[in-house]
Amino acid sequence: MTDSIADLRRVLRNCHTIAIVGLSPEWHRPSHFVAKYLQVRGYRVIPVNPRCTEILGERCYPDLLEIPESVDMVDVFRRTDDVLPIARQAIEIKAGCLWQQIGVVNLEADRLARDAGMDSVMNRCVKIEHARLFGGLHWAGVNTRVISATRPH
């Protein structure tokens, strides 16, 4: 599992196109505000939700295999039991990272992703990690566990 500060920073720096599986069109859902946060910070967000045609101004796809462009990261907002087939699709499309959101921990999917040469993150939020590692959470009084006099570039 990719878990060190250096590895998380590398993943977030190198993954520019993020497919969010389970992205909700409802503004108050965590997946929605994570996607919006990422868009504002320059990431390309590709919604994956079979019940929608468009979310946040982006065309929505029913599954990862339908996405016509390369994907750097697959961010999963689904139940733990739903992650294994998503991981298999992420491997098939040659994504660079499988990211399971807070509360999502599928060890078999993690193992499959790592065996395929992908980075794998479990039980973490992309938005929280980005803000923690690239500046932002400290303004809310959250301990980022990163000691530095300057922000990383």
C-alpha atoms as one frame of an Amber mdcrd trajectory, in Angstrom:
protein
   0.000   0.000   0.000   1.227   3.494  -0.844   1.214   5.240   2.518   4.315
   7.376   3.093   4.189  11.146   2.776   6.711  11.048  -0.081   4.696   8.427
  -1.987   1.367  10.211  -1.486   2.935  13.483  -2.616   4.393  11.729  -5.706
   1.017  10.181  -6.604  -0.852  13.474  -6.237   1.807  15.316  -8.220   1.907
  12.784 -11.087  -1.767  11.836 -11.441  -3.438  14.566 -13.503  -6.491  12.684
 -14.835  -8.682  11.167 -12.124 -11.677   8.932 -12.779 -13.996   9.129  -9.769
 -16.112   5.973  -9.515 -19.346   6.672  -7.669 -19.241  10.439  -8.206 -22.589
  11.864  -7.147 -24.375  14.721  -8.942 -25.662  15.940  -5.558 -23.618  18.909
  -4.296 -23.753  17.856  -0.629 -22.230  14.393  -1.171 -18.536  13.939  -0.280
 -17.650  12.639  -3.759 -19.058  15.812  -5.316 -17.076  18.257  -3.243 -13.902
  16.168  -3.605 -14.321  16.304  -7.401 -14.983  20.042  -7.343 -11.921  20.610
  -5.130  -9.758  18.634  -7.580 -11.133  20.504 -10.605 -10.377  23.876  -9.012
  -6.789  22.728  -8.454  -6.273  21.807 -12.097  -6.965  18.073 -12.105  -9.012
  16.544 -14.933 -11.941  14.768 -13.293 -13.826  12.059 -15.190 -17.113  11.045
 -13.522 -18.026   7.350 -13.479 -21.678   6.801 -12.601 -24.050   4.682 -14.734
 -27.076   6.783 -13.668 -25.783  10.114 -14.986 -24.754  11.613 -18.321 -22.922
  14.679 -16.954 -21.552  15.821 -13.599 -19.670  19.069 -12.900 -19.630  19.887
 -16.604 -17.902  16.615 -17.539 -19.341  13.711 -19.516 -20.141  10.811 -17.217
 -19.297   7.190 -18.090 -21.041   4.007 -16.902 -17.746   2.252 -16.091 -13.989
   2.652 -16.474 -13.819   0.627 -19.700 -15.963   3.216 -21.530 -13.555   6.112
 -20.881 -11.885   6.979 -24.229  -8.748   8.584 -22.735  -5.984   7.468 -20.400
  -6.598   7.680 -16.661  -3.852   8.280 -14.106  -5.875   7.519 -10.967  -9.096
   5.690 -10.164 -10.655   7.179  -7.016 -13.299   4.866  -5.544 -16.374   6.175
  -3.718 -18.103   2.798  -3.455 -18.617   0.176  -0.756 -15.673  -2.070   0.052
 -17.474  -5.065  -1.487 -17.776  -3.214  -4.825 -14.059  -2.412  -5.209 -12.687
  -5.674  -6.646 -14.323  -5.418 -10.111 -13.372  -1.718 -10.194  -9.764  -2.660
  -9.460  -9.830  -5.192 -12.301 -11.114  -2.504 -14.687  -8.456  -0.056 -13.420
  -5.798  -2.642 -14.250  -7.344  -3.250 -17.674  -7.264   0.455 -18.584  -3.698
   0.719 -17.214  -4.417   3.359 -14.574  -1.435   4.321 -12.454  -3.159   4.346
  -9.074  -6.141   2.771  -7.328  -7.304   5.075  -4.508  -9.901   3.781  -2.038
 -11.552   6.610  -0.109 -11.930   6.881   3.675 -13.795   3.858   4.999 -13.050
   1.776   1.900 -10.514  -1.006   2.493 -10.457  -3.944   0.081  -7.219  -5.851
   0.663  -7.682  -8.107  -2.359  -8.130  -5.104  -4.672  -5.045  -3.530  -3.077
  -3.014  -6.674  -3.743  -4.237  -6.938  -7.352  -3.361  -3.299  -8.029   0.118
  -3.607  -6.518   0.765  -6.875  -8.362  -0.118  -5.030 -11.596   2.484  -2.353
 -10.796  -0.010   0.306  -9.720   0.148   2.523  -6.669  -2.602   1.650  -4.211
  -3.996   3.863  -1.452  -6.670   2.741   0.999  -8.816   4.452   3.617  -7.680
   7.992   2.707  -9.351  10.985   1.089  -7.715  12.551  -1.973  -8.946  16.013
  -0.977  -7.682  15.766   2.604  -4.323  14.362   1.528  -3.863  17.019  -1.150
  -4.684  19.815   1.293  -2.459  18.263   3.977   0.546  17.778   1.712   0.282
  20.837  -0.553  -1.069  23.401   1.915  -4.553  24.199   3.091  -5.508  22.192
   6.156  -3.233  24.124   8.489  -5.551  27.149   8.235  -8.295  25.120   9.879
  -6.027  24.151  12.782  -5.586  20.562  11.612  -2.299  18.862  12.446  -0.894
  17.906   9.032   1.987  15.839  10.520   4.311  17.541   8.015   6.999  19.683
   9.615   8.420  22.353   7.310   9.091  26.048   7.237   8.118  26.241   3.574
   5.435  24.717   1.399   6.567  21.983  -1.002   6.806  22.886  -4.677
